[in-house]
Amino acid sequence: MRRFRSKGPLTKVSLLSVSSAAAIIAVAFAVSAPVRAADDAVIQKWIAEFQPSTLSKDDQKKELEWFAKAAEPFKGMEINVVSETITTHEYEAQTLAKAFSELTGIKLKHDLIQEGDVVEKLQTQMQSGKNVYDGWINDSDLIGTHFRYGQTIALSDYMTGEGKDVTDPQLDVNDFIGKSFGTAPDGKLYQLPDQQFANLYWFRYDWFTNPDYKAKFKAKYGYELGVPVNWSAYEDIAEFFTNDIKEINGVKVYGHMDYGKKDPSLGWRFTDAWLSMAGNGDKGIPNGLPVDEWGIRMEGCRPVGSSVERGGDTNGPAAVYSITKYLEWMKKYAPPQAQGMTFSESGPVPAQGNIAQQMFWYTAFTADMVKPGIAVMNADGTPKWRMAPSPHGAYWKEGMKLGYQDAGSVTLLKSTPADRRKAAWLYLQFIVSKTVSLKKSHVGLTFIRESDIWDKSFTERAPKLGGLIEFYRSPARVQWTPTGNNVPDYPKLAQLWWQNIGDASSGAKTPQAAMDSLAAAQDSVMERLEKSGVQKECGPKLHKKESAEYWYAKAQKDGTLAPQRKLANEKPKGETVDYDTLIKSWPAQPPKRASLQ
C-alpha cells in the first residue's frame, strides 16, 4: 500500500500503469443499463466476452444466471465501488461493471482513483460512519488495520450469515492463492484478493547464457554465472557487468538498477519486504512471528515494539545491512542518474536495454516489458530477459518470507447500509468469479486463482511472458507475501519509511541512524495508539525498554531469530543456479487442493 499526494502518501501501482492518463485523476465509469434481469441473449453475449474461462460455457451460464437471480431484490439500485488505477481494475471498470449491470439490473459505478485517495476515502468512512462507497478494493496491506478498528466486515462470517443469500455457491474461496493475506489473527477472512503481483528478480537471460561472459565470470569468481541465490552473488554479478563487461554492442551497461530520490515513492521500496529479503524478522509465512519484516514484534494479537530495545528489529543489524547494501549497490553499479530518480522515473529503464539485472522488479511491469520492438525483445516475440525468485541476504534463513506480493482485495465496511452492502458484495464476487477470472488474468496478468495459473491457455502463453507463469506455478511463490497483521495502522506507519530512510539515501544520516529514527517513530505512533485504546484488546501494548543483548539472548533462548546479532561476515560465498535447471525442478502439475487451505 504505497501512496502519496500533497496531503499524504503517491500510489505505486497507479504508476505501474504508465500508459494510463487515468492514473492521474479520478475516473468514473457510470453504467446506464436497462433495469431488468438478464435474458439468455445478454448472458450469451457476455459468455463470449469471458473467454477463455476455467468453466465450461454451461457452467458459466449457470453462474451468471445465479448472479441475475440473486440480484433481483436490488434491481434499480445505484451502487458505487472504488479501486486504484491499474490495468486489471480498468478492465473491471470498463467491461465487468457494464456486464454486471446488464446481467443484474443494478446500476454499477466503478471509480478509478489514485491509491492514496482510496485510502483517504476509506479512512473518512471508517472515522465518520458515513457511507462513502458501498464496496472497496484496497490492498491487503491494511489487514492489521482492518481487523483492529472493528469497522470491517469479516467476510468468512458474512458468507455464512447475513450475506449467505448473496454469496456465490461457485465462489470457491480455497482456489484463491492469497487467501491467507486477508486473514487476521482471529482466523477470520476480512479481505479477498482481486488482483496480485509480486516483486521479483529480473535479468538479461541472453547475457547470462552468453558463453564468453559465462567463462569470464567463472574464471574470476569460481562459480557459474546464473540466477543469484544470495546477495553475495548478486553483488558479484553487478560488479562483473558494470566493471568487467562495461560495454555491449558499444553501449555502456550496468549490473544493477534502483532509485534513491527522497520522495514518497521511496517508502514502498523498503516496506515492500526489502528488509525480509535481507533476513530481518522471524520465520513465518505469510509474515514472520513474533517479529515481521517491518521489524514489529507482536505477542498474541498485540504489537509490542519496533525498536530492538523493545524486542523489534527495525533498527537491528539485518535491517541496517539491508540499507547499507541498497546504498552501496546504487552508488557502485547503477546508472549515475538512479540516485536522483523516483520509482516512476526508474521503472522504464531496464526496458531500454543496458541493465543486466534488477533485484527489486514488479511483475506488474510484464506487459510493458514484452511490447514488440523494444530493446529487450527478440524478433520472434520472446523476451531477452527472464524473471526469477529473488536472492536473499546474509541474515536470511529458510522458512522466512523472501519478497513482497501486492494483493488488492475486496473489502466491505460495517457502515455501509445492509442492502447496499449485499449489492456491492455481488459485484465484488462477480469480478473475481471463475466465469470472468481467467479472461481478466490474461488482460492484467495479476493472478488470484490457482485454477487460472494452471490453465492450458497460460501454458501456451508462458514462453512470451519471461518466467511469470513458471514463478506462479512454483513452490517458491508462497514466500512472496504482503504486509501482515503486525502492522496496526498501515496509513500512519507507512509514511514514516520514506521520510527516515530518505535521510540515509541522501547521505544526511548513516543507515544505523536512519533506522534508529524509523524504529523510534514507529514506536511513538504505536504508543499513541496504545494510549487512545481505540484498537482495544488487539491494539499495541509496548514492551519496556531493555538492552539489545537482552533481546538477542531471549531470541536464542526462545528458539526464534529476531533480532539477530551482527554477523562477523556479511558476504558469504556467492551462490547461483541455472535458470533452466531451476524451472525444470518445479512441479508440472498443480498442487492438491488440501495445500491451498
URGIBEL-V60390 format. One record per helix or strand of 3 or more residues. SS is the DSSP state (alpha for helix, beta for strand). FROM is the first residue (numbers start at 1). TO is the last residue. Records with the same first field share a line. If there is no record, write none. Layout:
SS: FROM-TO + FROM-TO
//
This chain:
alpha: 12-16 + 21-23 + 40-49 + 57-70 + 72-74 + 87-104 + 115-128 + 140-149 + 155-160 + 164-166 + 173-175 + 179-182 + 205-208 + 211-221 + 231-245 + 264-266 + 268-271 + 274-278 + 308-310 + 317-333 + 336-340 + 343-347 + 349-352 + 363-369 + 418-430 + 434-444 + 450-453 + 456-464 + 468-472 + 475-479 + 490-506 + 511-532 + 536-538 + 548-558 + 579-584 + 593-596
beta: 27-30 + 78-83 + 107-112 + 135-139 + 192-203 + 297-299 + 302-305 + 357-362 + 386-388 + 403-411
//
